[in-house]
Amino acid sequence: MFVAERFISVVIKNHGRRLVSTDGGTWYPQACRFLKLDHHIHSTLEKSLIERTMQYIKDRTESFDDYFPCRKKD
């Protein structure tokens, strides 16, 4: 919970948002209450859409690397 609270406070400081949207982790509600923030939990459908979008981006990035590989060693 303390790690989540610290992470959320840094994100809020840098970006100024007051609503935190999460996947339902048990430590987020308590961290948001401590920071006096609104907390929104994504539905199962929202989580599926987010996961699919991230997988699509990851797949596209990997195929880009096949055509334009990094030439640096290590």
BANU-240550 format. One record per residue: residue number from 0; residue in three letters; x, y negated, z of N, C-alpha, C in turn. Coordinates in nm, 3 decimals. Layout:
// BANU-240550
<rec NUM, "ALA", <X, Y, Z>, <X, Y, Z>, <X, Y, Z>>,
...
//
This chain:
// BANU-240550
<rec 0, "MET", <0.082, 0.118, 0.000>, <0.000, 0.000, 0.000>, <0.087, -0.125, 0.000>>,
<rec 1, "PHE", <0.197, -0.123, 0.073>, <0.285, -0.241, 0.079>, <0.352, -0.269, -0.055>>,
<rec 2, "VAL", <0.389, -0.163, -0.126>, <0.451, -0.180, -0.258>, <0.347, -0.239, -0.354>>,
<rec 3, "ALA", <0.224, -0.188, -0.350>, <0.117, -0.240, -0.436>, <0.088, -0.386, -0.402>>,
<rec 4, "GLU", <0.084, -0.419, -0.275>, <0.059, -0.557, -0.233>, <0.167, -0.650, -0.282>>,
<rec 5, "ARG", <0.291, -0.608, -0.272>, <0.403, -0.691, -0.318>, <0.399, -0.709, -0.470>>,
<rec 6, "PHE", <0.374, -0.599, -0.542>, <0.367, -0.606, -0.687>, <0.254, -0.698, -0.731>>,
<rec 7, "ILE", <0.136, -0.682, -0.674>, <0.020, -0.764, -0.711>, <0.047, -0.910, -0.679>>,
<rec 8, "SER", <0.108, -0.939, -0.566>, <0.134, -1.079, -0.530>, <0.231, -1.144, -0.628>>,
<rec 9, "VAL", <0.331, -1.070, -0.677>, <0.424, -1.125, -0.776>, <0.352, -1.150, -0.909>>,
<rec 10, "VAL", <0.267, -1.056, -0.950>, <0.193, -1.074, -1.075>, <0.100, -1.195, -1.065>>,
<rec 11, "ILE", <0.031, -1.211, -0.953>, <-0.059, -1.325, -0.934>, <0.020, -1.455, -0.934>>,
<rec 12, "LYS", <0.135, -1.455, -0.870>, <0.219, -1.575, -0.866>, <0.264, -1.616, -1.006>>,
<rec 13, "ASN", <0.301, -1.517, -1.088>, <0.351, -1.546, -1.222>, <0.242, -1.577, -1.323>>,
<rec 14, "HIS", <0.124, -1.515, -1.307>, <0.021, -1.527, -1.409>, <-0.106, -1.598, -1.361>>,
<rec 15, "GLY", <-0.123, -1.614, -1.232>, <-0.233, -1.693, -1.179>, <-0.371, -1.630, -1.184>>,
<rec 16, "ARG", <-0.384, -1.502, -1.212>, <-0.515, -1.437, -1.215>, <-0.561, -1.405, -1.074>>,
<rec 17, "ARG", <-0.692, -1.404, -1.054>, <-0.745, -1.375, -0.921>, <-0.828, -1.246, -0.919>>,
<rec 18, "LEU", <-0.839, -1.178, -1.033>, <-0.912, -1.051, -1.042>, <-0.812, -0.940, -1.076>>,
<rec 19, "VAL", <-0.816, -0.833, -0.999>, <-0.726, -0.721, -1.021>, <-0.810, -0.603, -1.069>>,
<rec 20, "SER", <-0.775, -0.548, -1.185>, <-0.844, -0.431, -1.240>, <-0.751, -0.311, -1.228>>,
<rec 21, "THR", <-0.801, -0.202, -1.168>, <-0.717, -0.085, -1.146>, <-0.789, 0.041, -1.189>>,
<rec 22, "ASP", <-0.716, 0.154, -1.180>, <-0.771, 0.283, -1.218>, <-0.834, 0.358, -1.101>>,
<rec 23, "GLY", <-0.840, 0.298, -0.985>, <-0.903, 0.362, -0.870>, <-0.807, 0.420, -0.769>>,
<rec 24, "GLY", <-0.680, 0.384, -0.777>, <-0.583, 0.429, -0.678>, <-0.624, 0.384, -0.538>>,
<rec 25, "THR", <-0.602, 0.468, -0.440>, <-0.652, 0.441, -0.305>, <-0.584, 0.323, -0.237>>,
<rec 26, "TRP", <-0.465, 0.285, -0.281>, <-0.391, 0.177, -0.215>, <-0.430, 0.039, -0.267>>,
<rec 27, "TYR", <-0.491, 0.030, -0.386>, <-0.524, -0.100, -0.443>, <-0.632, -0.177, -0.368>>,
<rec 28, "PRO", <-0.743, -0.115, -0.328>, <-0.846, -0.192, -0.258>, <-0.794, -0.259, -0.130>>,
<rec 29, "GLN", <-0.715, -0.187, -0.054>, <-0.662, -0.242, 0.070>, <-0.564, -0.357, 0.041>>,
<rec 30, "ALA", <-0.480, -0.342, -0.060>, <-0.386, -0.447, -0.097>, <-0.462, -0.571, -0.144>>,
<rec 31, "CYS", <-0.568, -0.553, -0.221>, <-0.648, -0.666, -0.269>, <-0.721, -0.736, -0.155>>,
<rec 32, "ARG", <-0.772, -0.658, -0.060>, <-0.837, -0.720, 0.057>, <-0.736, -0.803, 0.135>>,
<rec 33, "PHE", <-0.617, -0.751, 0.153>, <-0.513, -0.823, 0.226>, <-0.478, -0.955, 0.157>>,
<rec 34, "LEU", <-0.475, -0.954, 0.022>, <-0.440, -1.073, -0.055>, <-0.562, -1.160, -0.088>>,
<rec 35, "LYS", <-0.681, -1.117, -0.042>, <-0.807, -1.190, -0.066>, <-0.833, -1.208, -0.216>>,
<rec 36, "LEU", <-0.825, -1.096, -0.290>, <-0.846, -1.095, -0.434>, <-0.968, -1.012, -0.468>>,
<rec 37, "ASP", <-1.032, -1.044, -0.580>, <-1.140, -0.961, -0.632>, <-1.078, -0.836, -0.693>>,
<rec 38, "HIS", <-1.143, -0.722, -0.672>, <-1.090, -0.595, -0.720>, <-1.196, -0.526, -0.806>>,
<rec 39, "HIS", <-1.157, -0.484, -0.925>, <-1.245, -0.414, -1.018>, <-1.183, -0.279, -1.052>>,
<rec 40, "ILE", <-1.263, -0.172, -1.043>, <-1.216, -0.039, -1.079>, <-1.272, -0.004, -1.216>>,
<rec 41, "HIS", <-1.184, 0.039, -1.306>, <-1.227, 0.077, -1.440>, <-1.311, 0.204, -1.437>>,
<rec 42, "SER", <-1.411, 0.210, -1.524>, <-1.492, 0.330, -1.537>, <-1.413, 0.437, -1.611>>,
<rec 43, "THR", <-1.465, 0.558, -1.613>, <-1.400, 0.668, -1.682>, <-1.386, 0.638, -1.831>>,
<rec 44, "LEU", <-1.489, 0.579, -1.891>, <-1.483, 0.542, -2.032>, <-1.373, 0.438, -2.058>>,
<rec 45, "GLU", <-1.367, 0.336, -1.973>, <-1.263, 0.233, -1.989>, <-1.124, 0.294, -1.977>>,
<rec 46, "LYS", <-1.105, 0.383, -1.880>, <-0.975, 0.446, -1.863>, <-0.937, 0.528, -1.985>>,
<rec 47, "SER", <-1.033, 0.599, -2.043>, <-1.006, 0.679, -2.163>, <-0.967, 0.590, -2.280>>,
<rec 48, "LEU", <-1.037, 0.480, -2.297>, <-1.005, 0.388, -2.407>, <-0.867, 0.326, -2.389>>,
<rec 49, "ILE", <-0.835, 0.288, -2.268>, <-0.703, 0.230, -2.240>, <-0.593, 0.332, -2.267>>,
<rec 50, "GLU", <-0.612, 0.455, -2.219>, <-0.512, 0.560, -2.240>, <-0.493, 0.589, -2.389>>,
<rec 51, "ARG", <-0.602, 0.595, -2.464>, <-0.592, 0.622, -2.608>, <-0.521, 0.508, -2.680>>,
<rec 52, "THR", <-0.550, 0.384, -2.642>, <-0.484, 0.269, -2.703>, <-0.335, 0.273, -2.676>>,
<rec 53, "MET", <-0.297, 0.301, -2.552>, <-0.154, 0.307, -2.517>, <-0.084, 0.421, -2.592>>,
<rec 54, "GLN", <-0.152, 0.535, -2.607>, <-0.094, 0.647, -2.680>, <-0.075, 0.612, -2.827>>,
<rec 55, "TYR", <-0.171, 0.540, -2.885>, <-0.161, 0.496, -3.024>, <-0.040, 0.403, -3.043>>,
<rec 56, "ILE", <-0.025, 0.307, -2.952>, <0.089, 0.215, -2.960>, <0.220, 0.291, -2.947>>,
<rec 57, "LYS", <0.225, 0.385, -2.855>, <0.345, 0.466, -2.835>, <0.378, 0.548, -2.960>>,
<rec 58, "ASP", <0.277, 0.610, -3.021>, <0.298, 0.689, -3.141>, <0.349, 0.602, -3.256>>,
<rec 59, "ARG", <0.291, 0.484, -3.272>, <0.334, 0.394, -3.379>, <0.477, 0.345, -3.356>>,
<rec 60, "THR", <0.513, 0.318, -3.232>, <0.648, 0.273, -3.200>, <0.749, 0.384, -3.229>>,
<rec 61, "GLU", <0.716, 0.506, -3.194>, <0.808, 0.618, -3.220>, <0.828, 0.640, -3.369>>,
<rec 62, "SER", <0.722, 0.628, -3.449>, <0.737, 0.647, -3.593>, <0.818, 0.532, -3.655>>,
<rec 63, "PHE", <0.805, 0.411, -3.599>, <0.886, 0.298, -3.645>, <1.034, 0.327, -3.622>>,
<rec 64, "ASP", <1.065, 0.387, -3.509>, <1.204, 0.420, -3.477>, <1.261, 0.523, -3.574>>,
<rec 65, "ASP", <1.176, 0.609, -3.629>, <1.223, 0.707, -3.728>, <1.273, 0.638, -3.854>>,
<rec 66, "TYR", <1.208, 0.530, -3.893>, <1.246, 0.457, -4.015>, <1.356, 0.355, -3.992>>,
<rec 67, "PHE", <1.360, 0.298, -3.873>, <1.460, 0.196, -3.839>, <1.527, 0.232, -3.707>>,
<rec 68, "PRO", <1.610, 0.336, -3.707>, <1.671, 0.379, -3.581>, <1.769, 0.277, -3.525>>,
<rec 69, "CYS", <1.786, 0.281, -3.396>, <1.883, 0.195, -3.329>, <2.023, 0.244, -3.365>>,
<rec 70, "ARG", <2.110, 0.154, -3.403>, <2.244, 0.194, -3.446>, <2.348, 0.182, -3.334>>,
<rec 71, "LYS", <2.308, 0.131, -3.218>, <2.403, 0.120, -3.107>, <2.425, 0.255, -3.043>>,
<rec 72, "LYS", <2.547, 0.279, -2.999>, <2.576, 0.402, -2.927>, <2.535, 0.383, -2.781>>,
<rec 73, "ASP", <2.482, 0.490, -2.722>, <2.437, 0.491, -2.583>, <2.322, 0.394, -2.565>>,
//
